[in-house]
């Protein structure tokens, strides 16, 4: 199950990169400790998100407030306007 969740998290990160102007980053030591993952994405406004952990949390909690369906539409830090 771990590999499937990792793959889904990587896909969510890829969508963020393609659709919001985010970039993949290697987390620093504090971020790794906080998020429990080595990588994440940085939004155009500088905010850092952890898509790998987001998917893991959605699986652990179910579809309650951790829903991926509501994650993207409510995501803060996107670039204004369409991203090429």
PyMOL Python script that loads the backbone (N, CA, C, O; Angstrom):
from pymol import cmd

cmd.read_pdbstr("""\
ATOM      1  N   UNK A   1       0.813  -1.183   0.000  1.00  0.00           N
ATOM      2  CA  UNK A   1       0.000   0.000   0.000  1.00  0.00           C
ATOM      3  C   UNK A   1       0.867   1.262   0.000  1.00  0.00           C
ATOM      4  O   UNK A   1       0.490   2.286  -0.569  1.00  0.00           O
ATOM      5  N   UNK A   2       2.024   1.173   0.640  1.00  0.00           N
ATOM      6  CA  UNK A   2       2.911   2.338   0.731  1.00  0.00           C
ATOM      7  C   UNK A   2       3.310   2.857  -0.646  1.00  0.00           C
ATOM      8  O   UNK A   2       3.327   4.066  -0.880  1.00  0.00           O
ATOM      9  N   UNK A   3       3.635   1.926  -1.568  1.00  0.00           N
ATOM     10  CA  UNK A   3       4.039   2.338  -2.910  1.00  0.00           C
ATOM     11  C   UNK A   3       2.887   3.013  -3.650  1.00  0.00           C
ATOM     12  O   UNK A   3       3.100   3.998  -4.356  1.00  0.00           O
ATOM     13  N   UNK A   4       1.677   2.496  -3.495  1.00  0.00           N
ATOM     14  CA  UNK A   4       0.519   3.091  -4.164  1.00  0.00           C
ATOM     15  C   UNK A   4       0.257   4.503  -3.640  1.00  0.00           C
ATOM     16  O   UNK A   4      -0.010   5.416  -4.422  1.00  0.00           O
ATOM     17  N   UNK A   5       0.333   4.684  -2.326  1.00  0.00           N
ATOM     18  CA  UNK A   5       0.119   6.007  -1.745  1.00  0.00           C
ATOM     19  C   UNK A   5       1.213   6.979  -2.184  1.00  0.00           C
ATOM     20  O   UNK A   5       0.937   8.147  -2.456  1.00  0.00           O
ATOM     21  N   UNK A   6       2.458   6.496  -2.253  1.00  0.00           N
ATOM     22  CA  UNK A   6       3.560   7.336  -2.721  1.00  0.00           C
ATOM     23  C   UNK A   6       3.305   7.774  -4.165  1.00  0.00           C
ATOM     24  O   UNK A   6       3.491   8.941  -4.508  1.00  0.00           O
ATOM     25  N   UNK A   7       2.879   6.832  -5.002  1.00  0.00           N
ATOM     26  CA  UNK A   7       2.603   7.151  -6.397  1.00  0.00           C
ATOM     27  C   UNK A   7       1.480   8.169  -6.541  1.00  0.00           C
ATOM     28  O   UNK A   7       1.567   9.081  -7.363  1.00  0.00           O
ATOM     29  N   UNK A   8       0.427   8.016  -5.747  1.00  0.00           N
ATOM     30  CA  UNK A   8      -0.671   8.988  -5.779  1.00  0.00           C
ATOM     31  C   UNK A   8      -0.214  10.362  -5.286  1.00  0.00           C
ATOM     32  O   UNK A   8      -0.618  11.389  -5.830  1.00  0.00           O
ATOM     33  N   UNK A   9       0.627  10.372  -4.255  1.00  0.00           N
ATOM     34  CA  UNK A   9       1.164  11.639  -3.751  1.00  0.00           C
ATOM     35  C   UNK A   9       2.043  12.326  -4.778  1.00  0.00           C
ATOM     36  O   UNK A   9       2.004  13.546  -4.932  1.00  0.00           O
ATOM     37  N   UNK A  10       2.846  11.519  -5.488  1.00  0.00           N
ATOM     38  CA  UNK A  10       3.694  12.087  -6.545  1.00  0.00           C
ATOM     39  C   UNK A  10       2.833  12.663  -7.660  1.00  0.00           C
ATOM     40  O   UNK A  10       3.170  13.696  -8.239  1.00  0.00           O
ATOM     41  N   UNK A  11       1.721  11.998  -7.962  1.00  0.00           N
ATOM     42  CA  UNK A  11       0.812  12.513  -8.988  1.00  0.00           C
ATOM     43  C   UNK A  11       0.190  13.842  -8.545  1.00  0.00           C
ATOM     44  O   UNK A  11       0.107  14.781  -9.337  1.00  0.00           O
ATOM     45  N   UNK A  12      -0.244  13.922  -7.293  1.00  0.00           N
ATOM     46  CA  UNK A  12      -0.808  15.179  -6.779  1.00  0.00           C
ATOM     47  C   UNK A  12       0.239  16.293  -6.885  1.00  0.00           C
ATOM     48  O   UNK A  12      -0.081  17.410  -7.292  1.00  0.00           O
ATOM     49  N   UNK A  13       1.486  15.990  -6.519  1.00  0.00           N
ATOM     50  CA  UNK A  13       2.563  16.973  -6.647  1.00  0.00           C
ATOM     51  C   UNK A  13       2.773  17.402  -8.089  1.00  0.00           C
ATOM     52  O   UNK A  13       2.986  18.581  -8.368  1.00  0.00           O
ATOM     53  N   UNK A  14       2.712  16.442  -9.003  1.00  0.00           N
ATOM     54  CA  UNK A  14       2.888  16.748 -10.426  1.00  0.00           C
ATOM     55  C   UNK A  14       1.779  17.679 -10.919  1.00  0.00           C
ATOM     56  O   UNK A  14       2.037  18.600 -11.695  1.00  0.00           O
ATOM     57  N   UNK A  15       0.555  17.440 -10.470  1.00  0.00           N
ATOM     58  CA  UNK A  15      -0.561  18.316 -10.842  1.00  0.00           C
ATOM     59  C   UNK A  15      -0.313  19.726 -10.309  1.00  0.00           C
ATOM     60  O   UNK A  15      -0.539  20.708 -11.017  1.00  0.00           O
ATOM     61  N   UNK A  16       0.150  19.827  -9.064  1.00  0.00           N
ATOM     62  CA  UNK A  16       0.443  21.147  -8.500  1.00  0.00           C
ATOM     63  C   UNK A  16       1.511  21.869  -9.312  1.00  0.00           C
ATOM     64  O   UNK A  16       1.391  23.066  -9.574  1.00  0.00           O
ATOM     65  N   UNK A  17       2.541  21.155  -9.705  1.00  0.00           N
ATOM     66  CA  UNK A  17       3.618  21.757 -10.498  1.00  0.00           C
ATOM     67  C   UNK A  17       3.080  22.231 -11.851  1.00  0.00           C
ATOM     68  O   UNK A  17       3.367  23.347 -12.283  1.00  0.00           O
ATOM     69  N   UNK A  18       2.313  21.389 -12.502  1.00  0.00           N
ATOM     70  CA  UNK A  18       1.810  21.733 -13.840  1.00  0.00           C
ATOM     71  C   UNK A  18       0.743  22.812 -13.821  1.00  0.00           C
ATOM     72  O   UNK A  18       0.730  23.678 -14.696  1.00  0.00           O
ATOM     73  N   UNK A  19      -0.148  22.779 -12.849  1.00  0.00           N
ATOM     74  CA  UNK A  19      -1.328  23.643 -12.888  1.00  0.00           C
ATOM     75  C   UNK A  19      -1.218  24.918 -12.056  1.00  0.00           C
ATOM     76  O   UNK A  19      -1.996  25.850 -12.255  1.00  0.00           O
ATOM     77  N   UNK A  20      -0.266  24.971 -11.132  1.00  0.00           N
ATOM     78  CA  UNK A  20      -0.223  26.126 -10.220  1.00  0.00           C
ATOM     79  C   UNK A  20       1.062  26.923 -10.296  1.00  0.00           C
ATOM     80  O   UNK A  20       1.154  27.996  -9.700  1.00  0.00           O
ATOM     81  N   UNK A  21       2.064  26.421 -11.019  1.00  0.00           N
ATOM     82  CA  UNK A  21       3.340  27.113 -11.063  1.00  0.00           C
ATOM     83  C   UNK A  21       4.269  26.730  -9.918  1.00  0.00           C
ATOM     84  O   UNK A  21       5.291  27.382  -9.700  1.00  0.00           O
ATOM     85  N   UNK A  22       3.917  25.670  -9.184  1.00  0.00           N
ATOM     86  CA  UNK A  22       4.768  25.190  -8.089  1.00  0.00           C
ATOM     87  C   UNK A  22       6.031  24.534  -8.651  1.00  0.00           C
ATOM     88  O   UNK A  22       6.106  24.230  -9.842  1.00  0.00           O
ATOM     89  N   UNK A  23       7.020  24.320  -7.780  1.00  0.00           N
ATOM     90  CA  UNK A  23       8.232  23.588  -8.151  1.00  0.00           C
ATOM     91  C   UNK A  23       8.516  22.538  -7.088  1.00  0.00           C
ATOM     92  O   UNK A  23       8.246  22.748  -5.906  1.00  0.00           O
ATOM     93  N   UNK A  24       9.062  21.406  -7.519  1.00  0.00           N
ATOM     94  CA  UNK A  24       9.487  20.378  -6.563  1.00  0.00           C
ATOM     95  C   UNK A  24      10.708  20.896  -5.812  1.00  0.00           C
ATOM     96  O   UNK A  24      11.575  21.540  -6.400  1.00  0.00           O
ATOM     97  N   UNK A  25      10.775  20.618  -4.526  1.00  0.00           N
ATOM     98  CA  UNK A  25      11.938  21.005  -3.719  1.00  0.00           C
ATOM     99  C   UNK A  25      12.330  19.853  -2.806  1.00  0.00           C
ATOM    100  O   UNK A  25      11.517  18.986  -2.485  1.00  0.00           O
ATOM    101  N   UNK A  26      13.594  19.861  -2.394  1.00  0.00           N
ATOM    102  CA  UNK A  26      14.042  18.981  -1.316  1.00  0.00           C
ATOM    103  C   UNK A  26      13.826  19.747  -0.024  1.00  0.00           C
ATOM    104  O   UNK A  26      14.289  20.878   0.121  1.00  0.00           O
ATOM    105  N   UNK A  27      13.122  19.130   0.911  1.00  0.00           N
ATOM    106  CA  UNK A  27      12.896  19.779   2.196  1.00  0.00           C
ATOM    107  C   UNK A  27      14.196  19.906   2.976  1.00  0.00           C
ATOM    108  O   UNK A  27      15.075  19.050   2.872  1.00  0.00           O
ATOM    109  N   UNK A  28      14.317  20.983   3.762  1.00  0.00           N
ATOM    110  CA  UNK A  28      15.458  21.095   4.667  1.00  0.00           C
ATOM    111  C   UNK A  28      15.187  20.195   5.882  1.00  0.00           C
ATOM    112  O   UNK A  28      14.124  19.579   5.971  1.00  0.00           O
ATOM    113  N   UNK A  29      16.121  20.119   6.792  1.00  0.00           N
ATOM    114  CA  UNK A  29      16.013  19.205   7.932  1.00  0.00           C
ATOM    115  C   UNK A  29      14.762  19.473   8.778  1.00  0.00           C
ATOM    116  O   UNK A  29      14.086  18.531   9.191  1.00  0.00           O
ATOM    117  N   UNK A  30      14.454  20.732   9.035  1.00  0.00           N
ATOM    118  CA  UNK A  30      13.268  21.062   9.826  1.00  0.00           C
ATOM    119  C   UNK A  30      11.980  20.652   9.100  1.00  0.00           C
ATOM    120  O   UNK A  30      11.056  20.115   9.711  1.00  0.00           O
ATOM    121  N   UNK A  31      11.935  20.912   7.793  1.00  0.00           N
ATOM    122  CA  UNK A  31      10.751  20.536   7.019  1.00  0.00           C
ATOM    123  C   UNK A  31      10.608  19.020   6.948  1.00  0.00           C
ATOM    124  O   UNK A  31       9.494  18.503   7.037  1.00  0.00           O
ATOM    125  N   UNK A  32      11.709  18.305   6.791  1.00  0.00           N
ATOM    126  CA  UNK A  32      11.653  16.833   6.781  1.00  0.00           C
ATOM    127  C   UNK A  32      11.099  16.315   8.098  1.00  0.00           C
ATOM    128  O   UNK A  32      10.276  15.400   8.124  1.00  0.00           O
ATOM    129  N   UNK A  33      11.558  16.908   9.182  1.00  0.00           N
ATOM    130  CA  UNK A  33      11.084  16.494  10.502  1.00  0.00           C
ATOM    131  C   UNK A  33       9.592  16.785  10.657  1.00  0.00           C
ATOM    132  O   UNK A  33       8.849  15.961  11.190  1.00  0.00           O
ATOM    133  N   UNK A  34       9.156  17.949  10.195  1.00  0.00           N
ATOM    134  CA  UNK A  34       7.757  18.350  10.337  1.00  0.00           C
ATOM    135  C   UNK A  34       6.831  17.526   9.439  1.00  0.00           C
ATOM    136  O   UNK A  34       5.805  17.019   9.892  1.00  0.00           O
ATOM    137  N   UNK A  35       7.205  17.397   8.159  1.00  0.00           N
ATOM    138  CA  UNK A  35       6.342  16.724   7.197  1.00  0.00           C
ATOM    139  C   UNK A  35       6.526  15.209   7.158  1.00  0.00           C
ATOM    140  O   UNK A  35       5.616  14.484   6.755  1.00  0.00           O
ATOM    141  N   UNK A  36       7.686  14.734   7.569  1.00  0.00           N
ATOM    142  CA  UNK A  36       7.952  13.306   7.503  1.00  0.00           C
ATOM    143  C   UNK A  36       8.223  12.804   6.092  1.00  0.00           C
ATOM    144  O   UNK A  36       8.092  11.610   5.820  1.00  0.00           O
ATOM    145  N   UNK A  37       8.597  13.700   5.206  1.00  0.00           N
ATOM    146  CA  UNK A  37       8.897  13.367   3.807  1.00  0.00           C
ATOM    147  C   UNK A  37      10.149  14.132   3.386  1.00  0.00           C
ATOM    148  O   UNK A  37      10.436  15.191   3.944  1.00  0.00           O
ATOM    149  N   UNK A  38      10.906  13.611   2.404  1.00  0.00           N
ATOM    150  CA  UNK A  38      12.116  14.306   1.953  1.00  0.00           C
ATOM    151  C   UNK A  38      11.862  15.410   0.932  1.00  0.00           C
ATOM    152  O   UNK A  38      12.689  16.307   0.771  1.00  0.00           O
ATOM    153  N   UNK A  39      10.710  15.351   0.233  1.00  0.00           N
ATOM    154  CA  UNK A  39      10.440  16.319  -0.830  1.00  0.00           C
ATOM    155  C   UNK A  39       9.024  16.864  -0.726  1.00  0.00           C
ATOM    156  O   UNK A  39       8.154  16.288  -0.073  1.00  0.00           O
ATOM    157  N   UNK A  40       8.827  17.988  -1.390  1.00  0.00           N
ATOM    158  CA  UNK A  40       7.507  18.611  -1.452  1.00  0.00           C
ATOM    159  C   UNK A  40       7.489  19.607  -2.583  1.00  0.00           C
ATOM    160  O   UNK A  40       8.323  19.549  -3.486  1.00  0.00           O
ATOM    161  N   UNK A  41       6.537  20.524  -2.537  1.00  0.00           N
ATOM    162  CA  UNK A  41       6.447  21.541  -3.573  1.00  0.00           C
ATOM    163  C   UNK A  41       6.400  22.926  -2.939  1.00  0.00           C
ATOM    164  O   UNK A  41       5.849  23.119  -1.855  1.00  0.00           O
ATOM    165  N   UNK A  42       6.997  23.885  -3.648  1.00  0.00           N
ATOM    166  CA  UNK A  42       6.945  25.294  -3.237  1.00  0.00           C
ATOM    167  C   UNK A  42       6.067  26.025  -4.232  1.00  0.00           C
ATOM    168  O   UNK A  42       6.284  25.971  -5.442  1.00  0.00           O
ATOM    169  N   UNK A  43       5.063  26.715  -3.690  1.00  0.00           N
ATOM    170  CA  UNK A  43       4.125  27.462  -4.511  1.00  0.00           C
ATOM    171  C   UNK A  43       4.772  28.781  -4.950  1.00  0.00           C
ATOM    172  O   UNK A  43       5.775  29.196  -4.369  1.00  0.00           O
ATOM    173  N   UNK A  44       4.215  29.438  -5.959  1.00  0.00           N
ATOM    174  CA  UNK A  44       4.780  30.703  -6.432  1.00  0.00           C
ATOM    175  C   UNK A  44       4.901  31.772  -5.341  1.00  0.00           C
ATOM    176  O   UNK A  44       5.778  32.632  -5.416  1.00  0.00           O
ATOM    177  N   UNK A  45       4.032  31.725  -4.335  1.00  0.00           N
ATOM    178  CA  UNK A  45       4.107  32.731  -3.271  1.00  0.00           C
ATOM    179  C   UNK A  45       5.054  32.314  -2.144  1.00  0.00           C
ATOM    180  O   UNK A  45       5.170  33.025  -1.146  1.00  0.00           O
ATOM    181  N   UNK A  46       5.742  31.156  -2.288  1.00  0.00           N
ATOM    182  CA  UNK A  46       6.714  30.708  -1.306  1.00  0.00           C
ATOM    183  C   UNK A  46       6.193  29.681  -0.317  1.00  0.00           C
ATOM    184  O   UNK A  46       6.980  29.094   0.425  1.00  0.00           O
ATOM    185  N   UNK A  47       4.893  29.451  -0.286  1.00  0.00           N
ATOM    186  CA  UNK A  47       4.347  28.442   0.632  1.00  0.00           C
ATOM    187  C   UNK A  47       4.824  27.062   0.225  1.00  0.00           C
ATOM    188  O   UNK A  47       5.026  26.779  -0.956  1.00  0.00           O
ATOM    189  N   UNK A  48       4.998  26.212   1.219  1.00  0.00           N
ATOM    190  CA  UNK A  48       5.469  24.852   0.979  1.00  0.00           C
ATOM    191  C   UNK A  48       4.340  23.880   1.316  1.00  0.00           C
ATOM    192  O   UNK A  48       3.694  23.997   2.357  1.00  0.00           O
ATOM    193  N   UNK A  49       4.112  22.915   0.416  1.00  0.00           N
ATOM    194  CA  UNK A  49       3.093  21.897   0.620  1.00  0.00           C
ATOM    195  C   UNK A  49       3.721  20.511   0.514  1.00  0.00           C
ATOM    196  O   UNK A  49       4.758  20.326  -0.121  1.00  0.00           O
ATOM    197  N   UNK A  50       3.072  19.554   1.147  1.00  0.00           N
ATOM    198  CA  UNK A  50       3.549  18.184   1.187  1.00  0.00           C
ATOM    199  C   UNK A  50       2.508  17.258   0.549  1.00  0.00           C
ATOM    200  O   UNK A  50       1.709  16.659   1.270  1.00  0.00           O
ATOM    201  N   UNK A  51       2.497  17.123  -0.783  1.00  0.00           N
ATOM    202  CA  UNK A  51       1.477  16.282  -1.418  1.00  0.00           C
ATOM    203  C   UNK A  51       1.586  14.809  -1.050  1.00  0.00           C
ATOM    204  O   UNK A  51       0.570  14.117  -0.991  1.00  0.00           O
ATOM    205  N   UNK A  52       2.794  14.316  -0.800  1.00  0.00           N
ATOM    206  CA  UNK A  52       2.949  12.911  -0.425  1.00  0.00           C
ATOM    207  C   UNK A  52       2.263  12.645   0.914  1.00  0.00           C
ATOM    208  O   UNK A  52       1.559  11.648   1.072  1.00  0.00           O
ATOM    209  N   UNK A  53       2.473  13.531   1.859  1.00  0.00           N
ATOM    210  CA  UNK A  53       1.833  13.399   3.165  1.00  0.00           C
ATOM    211  C   UNK A  53       0.336  13.641   3.097  1.00  0.00           C
ATOM    212  O   UNK A  53      -0.426  13.019   3.837  1.00  0.00           O
ATOM    213  N   UNK A  54      -0.097  14.538   2.218  1.00  0.00           N
ATOM    214  CA  UNK A  54      -1.518  14.829   2.068  1.00  0.00           C
ATOM    215  C   UNK A  54      -2.271  13.576   1.658  1.00  0.00           C
ATOM    216  O   UNK A  54      -3.326  13.276   2.216  1.00  0.00           O
ATOM    217  N   UNK A  55      -1.744  12.848   0.697  1.00  0.00           N
ATOM    218  CA  UNK A  55      -2.383  11.611   0.249  1.00  0.00           C
ATOM    219  C   UNK A  55      -2.378  10.581   1.379  1.00  0.00           C
ATOM    220  O   UNK A  55      -3.385   9.913   1.613  1.00  0.00           O
ATOM    221  N   UNK A  56      -1.266  10.453   2.069  1.00  0.00           N
ATOM    222  CA  UNK A  56      -1.190   9.508   3.187  1.00  0.00           C
ATOM    223  C   UNK A  56      -2.228   9.859   4.250  1.00  0.00           C
ATOM    224  O   UNK A  56      -2.895   8.972   4.782  1.00  0.00           O
ATOM    225  N   UNK A  57      -2.367  11.146   4.561  1.00  0.00           N
ATOM    226  CA  UNK A  57      -3.351  11.574   5.562  1.00  0.00           C
ATOM    227  C   UNK A  57      -4.779  11.310   5.100  1.00  0.00           C
ATOM    228  O   UNK A  57      -5.629  10.903   5.892  1.00  0.00           O
ATOM    229  N   UNK A  58      -5.039  11.543   3.813  1.00  0.00           N
ATOM    230  CA  UNK A  58      -6.378  11.275   3.283  1.00  0.00           C
ATOM    231  C   UNK A  58      -6.731   9.809   3.444  1.00  0.00           C
ATOM    232  O   UNK A  58      -7.861   9.472   3.799  1.00  0.00           O
ATOM    233  N   UNK A  59      -5.771   8.943   3.186  1.00  0.00           N
ATOM    234  CA  UNK A  59      -6.003   7.510   3.334  1.00  0.00           C
ATOM    235  C   UNK A  59      -6.229   7.148   4.790  1.00  0.00           C
ATOM    236  O   UNK A  59      -7.118   6.357   5.106  1.00  0.00           O
ATOM    237  N   UNK A  60      -5.432   7.721   5.676  1.00  0.00           N
ATOM    238  CA  UNK A  60      -5.526   7.383   7.103  1.00  0.00           C
ATOM    239  C   UNK A  60      -6.824   7.875   7.738  1.00  0.00           C
ATOM    240  O   UNK A  60      -7.400   7.194   8.587  1.00  0.00           O
ATOM    241  N   UNK A  61      -7.288   9.066   7.322  1.00  0.00           N
ATOM    242  CA  UNK A  61      -8.452   9.680   7.955  1.00  0.00           C
ATOM    243  C   UNK A  61      -9.742   9.364   7.199  1.00  0.00           C
ATOM    244  O   UNK A  61     -10.827   9.471   7.771  1.00  0.00           O
ATOM    245  N   UNK A  62      -9.648   8.986   5.954  1.00  0.00           N
ATOM    246  CA  UNK A  62     -10.836   8.825   5.128  1.00  0.00           C
ATOM    247  C   UNK A  62     -11.072  10.089   4.332  1.00  0.00           C
ATOM    248  O   UNK A  62     -10.132  10.839   4.071  1.00  0.00           O
ATOM    249  N   UNK A  63     -12.295  10.335   3.946  1.00  0.00           N
ATOM    250  CA  UNK A  63     -12.566  11.468   3.080  1.00  0.00           C
ATOM    251  C   UNK A  63     -13.099  12.683   3.829  1.00  0.00           C
ATOM    252  O   UNK A  63     -13.654  13.591   3.209  1.00  0.00           O
ATOM    253  N   UNK A  64     -12.945  12.716   5.119  1.00  0.00           N
ATOM    254  CA  UNK A  64     -13.432  13.858   5.891  1.00  0.00           C
ATOM    255  C   UNK A  64     -12.746  15.153   5.490  1.00  0.00           C
ATOM    256  O   UNK A  64     -12.673  15.439   4.295  1.00  0.00           O
ATOM    257  N   UNK A  65     -12.238  15.954   6.425  1.00  0.00           N
ATOM    258  CA  UNK A  65     -11.641  17.231   6.040  1.00  0.00           C
ATOM    259  C   UNK A  65     -10.343  17.091   5.239  1.00  0.00           C
ATOM    260  O   UNK A  65      -9.836  18.087   4.723  1.00  0.00           O
ATOM    261  N   UNK A  66      -9.807  15.904   5.127  1.00  0.00           N
ATOM    262  CA  UNK A  66      -8.554  15.688   4.397  1.00  0.00           C
ATOM    263  C   UNK A  66      -8.783  15.348   2.928  1.00  0.00           C
ATOM    264  O   UNK A  66      -7.879  14.824   2.279  1.00  0.00           O
ATOM    265  N   UNK A  67      -9.960  15.630   2.390  1.00  0.00           N
ATOM    266  CA  UNK A  67     -10.326  15.239   1.037  1.00  0.00           C
ATOM    267  C   UNK A  67      -9.425  15.866  -0.025  1.00  0.00           C
ATOM    268  O   UNK A  67      -9.175  17.071  -0.003  1.00  0.00           O
ATOM    269  N   UNK A  68      -8.940  15.043  -0.953  1.00  0.00           N
ATOM    270  CA  UNK A  68      -8.183  15.555  -2.090  1.00  0.00           C
ATOM    271  C   UNK A  68      -9.105  16.292  -3.050  1.00  0.00           C
ATOM    272  O   UNK A  68      -8.651  17.145  -3.812  1.00  0.00           O
ATOM    273  N   UNK A  69     -10.378  15.976  -3.020  1.00  0.00           N
ATOM    274  CA  UNK A  69     -11.340  16.651  -3.893  1.00  0.00           C
ATOM    275  C   UNK A  69     -11.407  18.141  -3.565  1.00  0.00           C
ATOM    276  O   UNK A  69     -11.593  18.964  -4.461  1.00  0.00           O
ATOM    277  N   UNK A  70     -11.260  18.488  -2.307  1.00  0.00           N
ATOM    278  CA  UNK A  70     -11.314  19.902  -1.918  1.00  0.00           C
ATOM    279  C   UNK A  70      -9.924  20.523  -1.768  1.00  0.00           C
ATOM    280  O   UNK A  70      -9.812  21.737  -1.596  1.00  0.00           O
ATOM    281  N   UNK A  71      -8.891  19.731  -1.829  1.00  0.00           N
ATOM    282  CA  UNK A  71      -7.533  20.237  -1.635  1.00  0.00           C
ATOM    283  C   UNK A  71      -7.148  21.253  -2.705  1.00  0.00           C
ATOM    284  O   UNK A  71      -6.737  22.365  -2.376  1.00  0.00           O
ATOM    285  N   UNK A  72      -7.271  20.896  -3.958  1.00  0.00           N
ATOM    286  CA  UNK A  72      -6.833  21.783  -5.038  1.00  0.00           C
ATOM    287  C   UNK A  72      -7.657  23.071  -5.115  1.00  0.00           C
ATOM    288  O   UNK A  72      -7.074  24.153  -5.183  1.00  0.00           O
ATOM    289  N   UNK A  73      -8.997  22.992  -5.105  1.00  0.00           N
ATOM    290  CA  UNK A  73      -9.767  24.248  -5.214  1.00  0.00           C
ATOM    291  C   UNK A  73      -9.540  25.223  -4.058  1.00  0.00           C
ATOM    292  O   UNK A  73      -9.731  26.428  -4.221  1.00  0.00           O
ATOM    293  N   UNK A  74      -9.144  24.724  -2.917  1.00  0.00           N
ATOM    294  CA  UNK A  74      -8.931  25.602  -1.755  1.00  0.00           C
ATOM    295  C   UNK A  74      -7.460  25.896  -1.502  1.00  0.00           C
ATOM    296  O   UNK A  74      -7.113  26.502  -0.488  1.00  0.00           O
ATOM    297  N   UNK A  75      -6.594  25.472  -2.412  1.00  0.00           N
ATOM    298  CA  UNK A  75      -5.154  25.602  -2.247  1.00  0.00           C
ATOM    299  C   UNK A  75      -4.703  27.068  -2.314  1.00  0.00           C
ATOM    300  O   UNK A  75      -5.056  27.796  -3.242  1.00  0.00           O
ATOM    301  N   UNK A  76      -3.941  27.472  -1.346  1.00  0.00           N
ATOM    302  CA  UNK A  76      -3.388  28.825  -1.302  1.00  0.00           C
ATOM    303  C   UNK A  76      -2.014  28.858  -1.964  1.00  0.00           C
ATOM    304  O   UNK A  76      -1.279  27.871  -1.938  1.00  0.00           O
ATOM    305  N   UNK A  77      -1.676  29.994  -2.553  1.00  0.00           N
ATOM    306  CA  UNK A  77      -0.336  30.202  -3.076  1.00  0.00           C
ATOM    307  C   UNK A  77      -0.170  29.975  -4.548  1.00  0.00           C
ATOM    308  O   UNK A  77       0.952  29.994  -5.053  1.00  0.00           O
ATOM    309  N   UNK A  78      -1.272  29.757  -5.264  1.00  0.00           N
ATOM    310  CA  UNK A  78      -1.168  29.526  -6.706  1.00  0.00           C
ATOM    311  C   UNK A  78      -0.765  30.805  -7.428  1.00  0.00           C
ATOM    312  O   UNK A  78      -0.985  31.912  -6.937  1.00  0.00           O
ATOM    313  N   UNK A  79      -0.171  30.629  -8.601  1.00  0.00           N
ATOM    314  CA  UNK A  79       0.160  31.780  -9.444  1.00  0.00           C
ATOM    315  C   UNK A  79      -1.144  32.369  -9.967  1.00  0.00           C
ATOM    316  O   UNK A  79      -2.063  31.617 -10.291  1.00  0.00           O
ATOM    317  N   UNK A  80      -1.250  33.684 -10.058  1.00  0.00           N
ATOM    318  CA  UNK A  80      -2.462  34.274 -10.603  1.00  0.00           C
ATOM    319  C   UNK A  80      -2.605  33.980 -12.085  1.00  0.00           C
ATOM    320  O   UNK A  80      -1.626  34.038 -12.828  1.00  0.00           O
ATOM    321  N   UNK A  81      -3.799  33.669 -12.513  1.00  0.00           N
ATOM    322  CA  UNK A  81      -4.054  33.396 -13.929  1.00  0.00           C
ATOM    323  C   UNK A  81      -3.585  32.020 -14.338  1.00  0.00           C
ATOM    324  O   UNK A  81      -3.046  31.278 -13.517  1.00  0.00           O
ATOM    325  N   UNK A  82      -3.784  31.665 -15.612  1.00  0.00           N
ATOM    326  CA  UNK A  82      -3.389  30.348 -16.108  1.00  0.00           C
ATOM    327  C   UNK A  82      -1.879  30.181 -16.130  1.00  0.00           C
ATOM    328  O   UNK A  82      -1.140  31.119 -16.427  1.00  0.00           O
ATOM    329  N   UNK A  83      -1.436  28.987 -15.815  1.00  0.00           N
ATOM    330  CA  UNK A  83      -0.013  28.661 -15.848  1.00  0.00           C
ATOM    331  C   UNK A  83       0.235  27.839 -17.107  1.00  0.00           C
ATOM    332  O   UNK A  83      -0.489  26.882 -17.384  1.00  0.00           O
ATOM    333  N   UNK A  84       1.248  28.209 -17.857  1.00  0.00           N
ATOM    334  CA  UNK A  84       1.564  27.518 -19.113  1.00  0.00           C
ATOM    335  C   UNK A  84       2.215  26.185 -18.853  1.00  0.00           C
ATOM    336  O   UNK A  84       2.549  25.467 -19.795  1.00  0.00           O
TER     337      UNK A  84
END
""", "prot")
cmd.dss("prot")
cmd.show_as("cartoon", "prot")
cmd.util.cbc("prot")
cmd.orient("prot")
